[in-house]
């Protein structure tokens, strides 16, 4: 019988090792710059004096360009009393490692930008040019876009706030232009006892459409909503709390309803960039003279064939006797409210970034914020932009992982 070989214990042991944890860094002091916007029709400011006061009291430095908040009726004195440093030289503001802007980065900003700067601003993907993007990449900029910045619930807080403002505002605008003084039909939007209410058509059942419907109903108007998503139409009814007249976007039904309405509001969007044109010139020509079109989608091309961009100074034009209001960036016309809404999102975000030891550490720990970043230290992390401009795409998660 063969003799068994004795068991030889291996040299390694099975002792439990200590787990290596990600140690939270100590807080950082932030240096934040707020430049005065030069973009067309931009009246908002990204941080209010109250928000600046909270940041300064937490040990952070805020530098504001002279008169940056004037268009939103926030004075230099308000910011100075809150602890901000007011400067008259634009270049000094742009020396801040973190810039917060209420308008997209434009060509005029490029000479002032510093290498490795963090910029939090709108992106306006439809207006972005490849030359501008390449210059930002050369300066190794980290850029966070308002439009795609998510909160922990997966919603887009700044987009939602701006949509709520636009939706609520369009009915106030419509009521104004229905008046005789503005060559409207001379009718009251909501009607009165014994007189039928005005008829409002809303194209799109998103957030803008929902808040436009809420405002119109509150004023007493008759509301009809069109959208190609039955889910969105149902959700709008659930959110408002009672049944509305709703329809999918069927051209014959839409044309018939437009013939008899006083107000038509376009809020349709498209993921590809250009808003779908669902109202033809013929449909507009059959509308009643003195009725009002408000095309909220004009900043992405507009959903009425007759729409042309107007300004806050000259907001309307007439075509076929119909008043067209086609001002892009409607929230900028209500700049103080809009500034508060943006500030309510950015101020807590900046405080959280400081607690985490900086913006880079914040996006390491808060995965939901990564959707808002389209440039990370000069690398393009937005897939659709890379496809559109034929530029190299880099996965943000890989970049963040590689820093460890």
HELIX and SHEET records of a PDB file:
HELIX    1   1 UNK A   49  UNK A   57  1                                   9    
HELIX    2   2 UNK A   70  UNK A   72  5                                   3    
HELIX    3   3 UNK A   76  UNK A   82  1                                   7    
HELIX    4   4 UNK A   90  UNK A   93  1                                   4    
HELIX    5   5 UNK A  107  UNK A  112  5                                   6    
HELIX    6   6 UNK A  130  UNK A  138  1                                   9    
HELIX    7   7 UNK A  146  UNK A  148  5                                   3    
HELIX    8   8 UNK A  157  UNK A  177  1                                  21    
HELIX    9   9 UNK A  180  UNK A  182  5                                   3    
HELIX   10  10 UNK A  207  UNK A  219  1                                  13    
HELIX   11  11 UNK A  230  UNK A  240  1                                  11    
HELIX   12  12 UNK A  251  UNK A  259  1                                   9    
HELIX   13  13 UNK A  281  UNK A  285  1                                   5    
HELIX   14  14 UNK A  296  UNK A  300  5                                   5    
HELIX   15  15 UNK A  330  UNK A  334  5                                   5    
HELIX   16  16 UNK A  335  UNK A  356  1                                  22    
HELIX   17  17 UNK A  359  UNK A  365  1                                   7    
HELIX   18  18 UNK A  367  UNK A  372  5                                   6    
HELIX   19  19 UNK A  383  UNK A  389  1                                   7    
HELIX   20  20 UNK A  396  UNK A  402  1                                   7    
SHEET    1   A 8 UNK A  85  UNK A  87  0                                        
SHEET    2   A 8 UNK A  61  UNK A  65  1                                        
SHEET    3   A 8 UNK A  31  UNK A  34  1                                        
SHEET    4   A 8 UNK A  98  UNK A 100  1                                        
SHEET    5   A 8 UNK A 118  UNK A 121  1                                        
SHEET    6   A 8 UNK A 142  UNK A 145  1                                        
SHEET    7   A 8 UNK A 373  UNK A 376 -1                                        
SHEET    8   A 8 UNK A 379  UNK A 380 -1                                        
SHEET    1   B 7 UNK A 245  UNK A 247  0                                        
SHEET    2   B 7 UNK A 222  UNK A 226  1                                        
SHEET    3   B 7 UNK A 199  UNK A 203  1                                        
SHEET    4   B 7 UNK A 263  UNK A 266  1                                        
SHEET    5   B 7 UNK A 292  UNK A 295  1                                        
SHEET    6   B 7 UNK A 322  UNK A 325  1                                        
SHEET    7   B 7 UNK A 316  UNK A 319 -1                                        
END                                                                             
